[in-house]
Amino acid sequence: MTRQFQLLADQAFARTAGAPLVGGNAVRLLKDGNENYPAWLEAIRSAKHWIHLETYILHDDKIGRVFAEALCERARAGVKVRLLVDWLGSLLKSGPGFWRTFAKAGVDARSFGYPTIDSPLGWVSRDHRKTLCVDGRIAFVSGLCVGDEWLADPKTGREAQRDTGVMIEGPAVADCEAAFAEAWSTTGQRIPDDEIPQAANVAECGDVALRVVATMPATAGVFKLDQLVASVARETLWITDAYFVGVSAYIRALIAAAQDGVDVRMLVPGTVDVFGVGAMSRSGFRALLEGGVRIFEWNGPMVHAKTAVADGKWARVGSSNLNVTSWFGNWELDVAIEDEPFGAQMMEVFERDLENSTEVVLKARKVYSVERRKKPRIEDWRRHGRSTTRAAAAGAIRMGRTLGAAITRRREVGPAEAINLFWSSLIFLGLGVLAFFVPKAISLPFGIIAVWFAVAGLFQAWRLYRRETRETVDKTKDSRDAADTRTHHHA
C-alpha cells in the first residue's frame, strides 16, 4: 500500500510540475554571491565545448565584467558561448559598449523579449531565469542575477543580498540544457541537436532525485506545484520569497495547512528593492497571520532567495517568486529536490536566516513587528534603481482578478483582498468618468492599439503562410528526388 501510494504521489508531482523525477544526481547548496559566483566562474573557465548562461540581468559592474572576461576568454579559445539576457531586466544595467565586447570575442549574446512591431505584447513576458550550463556535465540554478549587489563590499559597507542557488551534476543537467535551448530558440536560430545532451548519455554522479521545473507563460507549473506541496506537507513548510504577492488560492492553501497543524513559516524582505511591492506584500499578511501562518521579515538590505522546504524531505530552489508575474507570466526555472539530507540542509539555512529576522504579529487591528528593526524599513527604490515593471504587472493582474471575482461572485473575496478591490474599483471609476467627459482620451488609444494588433496579426499570419508554403515545397521536392532515385535504381 505504501509503495502504491508513493507511485501515485510521484505521478501527481510529475503531472503537476510537468517534470519527471530524475535520479542519480549530485547537488550542492550554494548561499549568496560569495559561494555561487566562484563556482560559476570555475565551471566557465573549465569549459571545453559550450557555455549556456541565461540570466535576467547581467550588470556592467565589477563582478559583471569579471564574468564578461571569463566568457570572452573561453569564446576566443574556441568554446561556443551562448548568453541570453532579458531585454527589460538589463536595459538600464549595461550599455552598448559592454555588449560590443561580447561580439568582438565571438560570444553569441542575445536579448529576450525586446519589443517589435509584430509582437505588441511580447515584452510583457520576461525571461526571469537564472541558470548556467557547461558542457552538459554541470548546471547551476538559482535566484541570483550577475551583479555587485549580491556581494558584500567592506570598503563601502554594502551588505550582500541574501540569495540561494544549487549546483547540479548528473542526468538532470540534460533537463537544464533542454530548458535553455527552448528559451534560446525564441530569439533566433536553434541550438544544434548534438549540443543538447540526452539524460541517458549523462553519467550518474550521486543519489539525489530532482525535477527541473521549466515554466513558460500560462503553464503555471510552479504555481500548481507550490499548492500541491502546501496540501501534502504534514509537519513543516518553510518558505523564503523576495516579492511575495500571493493570490487567494495560494493564501488559502497555506492557511489550510497551518490550521491542520503544519508549522508554516514565511521569510520575506523587510526592505524591498522594487517600489510598491512591500506594501502589496504586507496587505496579505493579516489573513495569513489570522490563519496561523508565521511571517518573518529579513533585517538585512534584501533577501532575494526563492526557496521552500517541506517536512525536511522536499525542497524547491530557483527563480520563481510567489506572485502572479512569476507563476503565470514569466519564463522561470526551478528545481524540486526530493532528498532528506538536502532538505535538512535547507532547514538549517532557514533557521539561521531567522536569527537575522523579525517576526511580524497582529496587534489590535494593525500588523506590527515584534521588536525594533536593526535597519530602517524604507523601500529605497531610488538607490537600487530596479525596474517596477514586475510589481506593476503583478498588481494589475491581481487587482483585475479580485474585481472580476467580486463582480461575478464566482468565489468569495477574502479580507486580504480588500485593498486590491478598493484600488481596482477606483481605477475603473476614473476610466468611466474619463470616458464620459473626454471620450477621445479612451477611444483614440484604443483605436491605435486595435490597428497595431491587427497589423501584427496579419504580418504573423503571412509569415506563417510563407513558412508553410516553403515546407510544402521542400517536402514535394524531397519526394520527387526520392522517386527519381528509386526510378534510377530500378532502371
LOMARBA-486312 format. One record per residue (C-alpha): residue in one letter; y, z, x. Coordinates in pm, whole numbers, plus 50000, padded with zeros to 5 digits. Each point is the difference from the previous one (the first is absolute). Example, Ala and Ser with C-alpha at 12.3 -4.5 7.8 and 13.67 -1.06 7.14 Angstrom:
<rs>
A495505078051230/S503444993450137/
</rs>
This chain:
<rs>
M500005000050000/T502355008850285/R499254967250176/Q500594980549679/F503305017849943/Q501074992150358/L499254963149943/L502025000149679/A502905017750173/D499944975050286/Q500004971449749/A502955015349815/F502035003850320/A499144964650115/R501034984149670/T503105021449962/A501324993650350/G498694964550022/A498535009050338/P496435006550112/L498965030450202/V499454989250361/G498025022550233/G499525001650376/N503605006650099/A501815023150239/V503295013649865/R502685019150188/L502845018349826/L503444993650156/K503135020749929/D503574987850028/G501344974350243/N499035019350312/E496304995149920/N500084966849814/Y502244979150223/P498195006250333/A496674991249837/W501504968249847/L501534989350331/E496785006450189/A498114977949755/I502664972650022/R500005000050380/S496194997550008/A499864970249760/K498054969750123/H499844976949697/W502525008649727/I502425026349870/H500925003149632/L502905023749930/E501315004349646/T502855024349936/Y502685005449740/I502685005450266/L500124992050371/H503195015750132/D502044985050282/D500255033450179/K498445017150301/I496405002249875/G500344966949814/R500874982650326/V497025016650171/F497734984949736/A501794966550025/E499454998350375/A496325009749964/L499444972949737/C501904973750200/E498095008350320/R496664994449824/A501264967649843/R501074987150342/A496515008950127/G498434976949742/V499125025449728/K500734988349645/V502605024149867/R500874999649629/L502805022549873/L500785004049631/V502995020549886/D501615004549662/W503204979849969/L501925025949800/G498655030050193/S501074985650336/L503194983249877/L502415025750144/K497745013950271/S499784970250236/G502154969750076/P499344963250081/G500075006350376/F497135024749969/W497844974049825/R500864972550246/T498265020350272/F496754996949803/A500414962549954/K500664994650372/A496855019550093/G497784981249754/V499595027849744/D499424986149649/A502455022449809/R500484995949627/S501965016949721/F498475008949666/G501804996549668/Y503304984150096/P501794984349700/T499514962849937/I501374976849733/D496504993749859/S499085036949981/P502795019049820/L498045032649982/G498024996250321/W502175026250170/V499045026949746/S496555006250152/R500175014750347/D497475000250283/H499975037450055/R496845000650213/K499815015350347/T496954987650185/L498994987850345/C496764981350077/V498904989850349/D497144976150087/G498045010049689/R498895031750180/I502695025749919/A502465005249713/F502775024449913/V501135008349647/S502935023449943/G503275008349830/L502074993750315/C502304970950058/V501124993250358/G503245018350075/D501605028250197/E500235022649694/W496245006350028/L500545014950348/A501795031950097/D502954997850240/P500765032850182/K503254985750139/T501564994349659/G498035027049819/R498434974749765/E496725011749847/A497214975349934/Q499074989949650/R496705015449893/D497464972449943/T496264993150011/G497764971350106/V496404992950096/M498244979850269/I496864982049886/E497164984950204/G496964984449837/P499144975949715/A502975011149783/V502314983250252/A498884966949848/D501465010549664/C503325008750167/E500024965850169/A499234982849668/A502865018749831/F502414988450270/A498754964249969/E500645000349625/A503585012250040/W500574975750287/S498854970449789/T502885005649755/T502534991550272/G498584967050127/Q496984986750183/R496845020949972/I498175017350281/P496974979850121/D496695013049868/D498685006650351/E502815025450050/I499065020049690/P496955021150095/Q497205007749757/A498875036149957/A496414990550085/N501184988150342/V501915031850087/A497925026450176/E499705034849851/C501945026550190/G499345031949804/D498785014749673/V503185000949790/A500044981249668/L503304987149862/R501624974749770/V502874977450098/V502164998149687/A502254969550032/T502194998749690/M502224971749885/P502514998349713/A498445008149660/T496605009750145/A500755037749991/G496975008450214/V501475031650152/F501495010849666/K496584998749833/L498395016350303/D502535028750004/Q499365006749631/L496234999150051/V500225024650290/A502185023249790/S497324998449730/V496995007250222/A501515026050237/R498265033349941/E501625025050239/T503054986550184/L502354970249985/W502755000750263/I502524971650005/T502824990450236/D502434973249885/A503364987350122/Y501464984749682/F498255016149706/V501164986749662/G496865004949795/V499274982249673/S498805020049700/A496354990050034/Y499795013150357/I502015031449924/R497645007849712/A496994994350229/L501355025350252/I500795025249727/A496544995849845/A498405006850339/A502155030950058/Q499245013749654/D496294994750068/G500195023350300/V500634974950279/D502425011650272/V502534971549974/R502795000250258/M502644974150078/L502154997850313/V503174979049967/P503194996350209/G502745025449967/T502414974050137/V499354964549878/D501304970450200/V500334976549701/F502965008149780/G499065011749651/V496265004250049/G500245037550056/A501655005249661/M497524976849828/S497115018350162/R501245034549904/S500494988949639/G496225000649963/F499455033950167/R500375021549687/A497054984549817/L497825002750311/L500965036150072/E499485010449639/G496594983150016/G498895020350302/V500694975350282/R501515016050310/I502824980550167/F501315004550354/E503044983950164/W499994991450368/N502685017750203/G500304973450272/P502104968349987/M497414979349811/V496315000249918/H499034963349976/A496195003649975/K497994986949704/T496735019449994/A497615018749774/V496915021150056/A497625011849726/D497355027250035/G500054995250377/K497674970249957/W502244970949900/A503314989650154/R502534971949968/V502424988850272/G502264969749992/S503234984749879/S499915005949622/N502545024049852/L499475016549664/N502444978849805/V500064968749786/T501244977650281/S497065007950229/W497375002149728/F500874967849816/G502564979550192/N499305000350373/W497414988050246/E498555032650132/L497115010150225/D498155033149993/V496645013250113/A497925023649787/I497725019850231/E496905018149872/D499115023450285/E499965038150007/P501085005150365/F502964976649947/G500815017049668/A499995033750177/Q502464986150257/M502294987949723/M499955034249835/E500875017050328/V502944976650053/F501225005749644/E499865038050042/R501984997650325/D502584978249825/L500435026449730/E501095024350272/N503144978550036/S500644996549628/T501515019249711/E498195004949670/V501824989449683/V499765022949695/L501355002249648/K502615026249925/A501545001749654/R500724963849912/K500584987350352/V497914989350297/Y500605021450306/S498695002150353/V498315033250079/E502155006950304/R503004985950182/R499314967850183/K500024997050375/K502104968449960/P502484989649729/R498434978949724/I502494971450010/E498874964249950/D501614985950312/W499674963849894/R503004988150199/R498525012250327/H496634984149940/G501334967649850/R496694994449819/S499974974249723/T500075013949647/T498204969949854/R496665018049966/A501605029649829/A501964978049761/A496934979449911/A497855030749943/G502695016249786/A500654968949792/I496324994749924/R499455036549925/M502985001749764/G498914968049827/R496495013249944/T501325032849863/L502414983449756/G497274975949888/A497615028749935/A502635019349805/I500934970049781/T496464987949927/R498515035149984/R496904986850177/R499815033350180/E501815033450002/V502915001850241/G499765031550209/P502815024250093/A499994987150358/E501134966249871/A503055012649810/I502434990250277/N498484964950021/L500244996049622/F503645011550004/W501134976150274/S498014969949876/S501455005049650/L503505003050145/I499564967750199/F498854980849692/L502905014349802/G502414987250264/L498394965449996/G500214999049621/V503715009149996/L500674974350273/A498204972949797/F502165007649696/F503384999250171/V499404976750299/P497104977449899/K500524976750297/A499285028750236/I496445000249861/S499434963549905/L501304984050322/P497745019350244/F497084995349760/G500644962449988/I500164997250379/I496795020050042/A498204979549731/V500944967050167/W499025013550343/F496595011549872/A499424966649827/V500864979750312/A497805022450214/G497104996149755/L500354962149988/F500164998150381/Q496855020850040/A498204979949730/W500904967950185/R498825014550329/L496685011249848/Y499544965749842/R500554983150337/R497545023850167/E497374993149733/T500574962550034/R499605001650377/E496805020549968/T498604975249746/V500814970750228/D498425017950297/K496845007649801/T499774963949880/K500454987350355/D497325023850128/S497614988749725/R500584963450085/D499505006650370/A496765018249925/A498834971549776/D500844974350269/T498075020550253/R496935001649774/T500224962349935/H500284993550373/H496945021350079/H498054984049717/A500844965350130/
</rs>
